[in-house]
Structures are given as C-alpha cells and as structure tokens.
Amino acid sequence: MITAAIRGFLTSLLMIGLVHQIDGDDVTVEYKERGKVKYSTVSLVHSACAPREGQKVFFYKDYKIVSCE
C-alpha cells in the first residue's frame, strides 16, 4: 500500500521535455510549464540513458533523465 503511494508520488514528479544542449555531464532539457518555455539542467551521470540533442526525454527536474524516446 505504501509502495503504491510512493510510486504515484514519483510519477507525478516525472516531466517530459526535449534535450536542448549537452555539455559534458550536464544536459539541458527544455520543457513547457503553464505555456512558458523553461529549462532544467540534469546530470548525465545519474541518467538511465544517453540522449542526443533534440530527443524527447522523461526526466526529474534538476536531477536525471529516466527514459529517452
């Protein structure tokens, strides 16, 4: 029961964006929030995949990429 609640909470934090720039171990992801374009820098080291610029990704803001599409 608690596990399902934690999983639901983590899923609610998951975001979708496009890789804007890769600079060493830092990946800048572009996403929209309330109609405005925003950016988040995430760690390539902690990420589950190695994205390329322009690629759609699922990520946790300012932390890591979870999946590359």
GULOTI-943896 format. One record per residue: x, y, z of N, C-alpha, C, O in turn; residue in three letters. Coordinates in steps of 0.2 Angstrom, whole numbers, padded with zeros to 4 digits, always signed. Layout:
<nodes>
XYZXYZXYZXYZala;...
</nodes>
This chain:
<nodes>
+0004-0006+0000+0000+0000+0000+0004+0006+0000+0003+0011-0004met;+0009+0007+0004+0014+0012+0005+0018+0013-0002+0019+0018-0004ile;+0020+0007-0004+0024+0007-0011+0020+0010-0016+0023+0014-0020thr;+0014+0009-0017+0009+0012-0022+0009+0019-0021+0009+0023-0026ala;+0008+0022-0015+0008+0029-0014+0014+0032-0016+0014+0038-0019ala;+0020+0029-0014+0027+0032-0016+0027+0032-0024+0030+0037-0027ile;+0026+0027-0027+0026+0026-0034+0022+0032-0038+0024+0035-0042arg;+0016+0032-0035+0011+0038-0038+0014+0045-0037+0014+0049-0041gly;+0017+0046-0031+0020+0052-0030+0026+0054-0035+0027+0059-0038phe;+0030+0049-0036+0036+0049-0040+0034+0050-0047+0037+0054-0051leu;+0029+0047-0049+0026+0048-0056+0023+0055-0057+0024+0057-0063thr;+0021+0058-0052+0018+0064-0053+0023+0070-0054+0022+0075-0056ser;+0030+0068-0052+0035+0072-0052+0039+0072-0059+0042+0076-0061leu;+0037+0066-0063+0040+0065-0069+0038+0070-0074+0032+0071-0075leu;+0043+0072-0078+0041+0078-0083+0044+0075-0090+0048+0071-0091met;+0041+0078-0095+0043+0077-0102+0046+0083-0105+0043+0089-0104ile;+0051+0082-0109+0054+0088-0112+0059+0086-0118+0059+0080-0120gly;+0062+0091-0121+0067+0089-0127+0074+0091-0124+0075+0097-0121leu;+0079+0087-0126+0086+0089-0125+0088+0095-0129+0088+0095-0135val;+0089+0101-0125+0091+0107-0129+0099+0107-0130+0101+0109-0135his;+0103+0105-0125+0110+0105-0126+0113+0100-0121+0111+0099-0116gln;+0119+0097-0124+0123+0093-0119+0130+0096-0119+0133+0097-0124ile;+0132+0097-0113+0139+0100-0111+0142+0095-0106+0141+0096-0100asp;+0146+0091-0108+0150+0086-0104+0145+0082-0100+0141+0078-0103gly;+0144+0082-0094+0140+0078-0090+0133+0082-0088+0129+0079-0084asp;+0132+0088-0091+0126+0092-0090+0122+0092-0096+0124+0093-0101asp;+0116+0090-0095+0111+0090-0100+0105+0095-0099+0102+0095-0094val;+0104+0100-0103+0099+0105-0103+0093+0103-0106+0093+0101-0112thr;+0087+0102-0103+0081+0099-0105+0076+0105-0106+0075+0109-0101val;+0073+0106-0111+0068+0111-0112+0061+0108-0111+0060+0103-0114glu;+0057+0112-0108+0050+0109-0106+0045+0115-0106+0047+0121-0105tyr;+0039+0114-0106+0034+0119-0105+0030+0118-0099+0028+0113-0097lys;+0029+0124-0095+0026+0124-0089+0021+0130-0089+0023+0136-0090glu;+0014+0129-0089+0009+0134-0089+0010+0138-0096+0009+0144-0095arg;+0012+0135-0101+0013+0139-0108+0019+0142-0109+0020+0145-0114gly;+0024+0142-0104+0030+0146-0104+0036+0140-0105+0035+0135-0102lys;+0041+0142-0109+0046+0138-0110+0051+0138-0104+0053+0144-0103val;+0053+0133-0101+0058+0133-0096+0063+0128-0097+0063+0124-0102lys;+0069+0128-0093+0074+0124-0094+0076+0121-0087+0076+0124-0082tyr;+0079+0115-0088+0081+0111-0082+0088+0108-0084+0088+0105-0089ser;+0093+0108-0079+0099+0105-0081+0099+0099-0076+0099+0099-0070thr;+0100+0093-0080+0101+0087-0076+0107+0083-0077+0111+0085-0082val;+0109+0079-0073+0115+0075-0073+0115+0069-0078+0111+0065-0078ser;+0120+0069-0083+0120+0063-0087+0123+0057-0084+0121+0052-0085leu;+0127+0058-0079+0130+0053-0075+0124+0049-0071+0125+0043-0071val;+0119+0052-0069+0114+0049-0065+0108+0046-0069+0104+0043-0067his;+0109+0048-0076+0103+0047-0080+0103+0039-0083+0108+0036-0083ser;+0097+0037-0085+0096+0030-0087+0098+0029-0094+0099+0023-0096ala;+0099+0034-0098+0101+0033-0105+0105+0039-0107+0106+0044-0103cys;+0108+0039-0113+0112+0044-0116+0109+0047-0122+0109+0045-0127ala;+0105+0053-0120+0101+0056-0125+0106+0060-0131+0112+0061-0130pro;+0102+0062-0136+0105+0066-0141+0101+0073-0141+0095+0073-0139arg;+0104+0078-0143+0101+0085-0144+0095+0084-0148+0095+0081-0153glu;+0089+0087-0146+0083+0086-0149+0078+0081-0147+0073+0080-0150gly;+0081+0076-0144+0077+0070-0142+0073+0071-0136+0074+0075-0132gln;+0067+0068-0137+0062+0068-0131+0064+0064-0125+0066+0058-0126lys;+0063+0066-0119+0065+0063-0113+0060+0063-0108+0056+0068-0108val;+0060+0059-0103+0056+0059-0097+0061+0060-0092+0067+0057-0092phe;+0060+0065-0087+0065+0067-0083+0062+0069-0076+0057+0071-0076phe;+0067+0069-0071+0065+0073-0065+0069+0079-0065+0075+0079-0066tyr;+0065+0085-0064+0068+0091-0064+0074+0092-0060+0074+0090-0054lys;+0079+0095-0063+0086+0096-0060+0089+0090-0057+0093+0091-0052asp;+0087+0084-0059+0091+0078-0056+0093+0074-0062+0099+0073-0063tyr;+0089+0070-0065+0091+0065-0070+0086+0063-0075+0080+0065-0074lys;+0088+0060-0081+0084+0058-0086+0082+0051-0084+0086+0047-0083ile;+0076+0049-0085+0073+0042-0083+0073+0038-0089+0074+0032-0089val;+0071+0041-0095+0070+0037-0101+0071+0042-0107+0069+0048-0107ser;+0074+0039-0113+0075+0043-0119+0070+0039-0124+0069+0033-0124cys;+0066+0043-0128+0062+0041-0133+0065+0041-0140+0062+0039-0144glu;
</nodes>
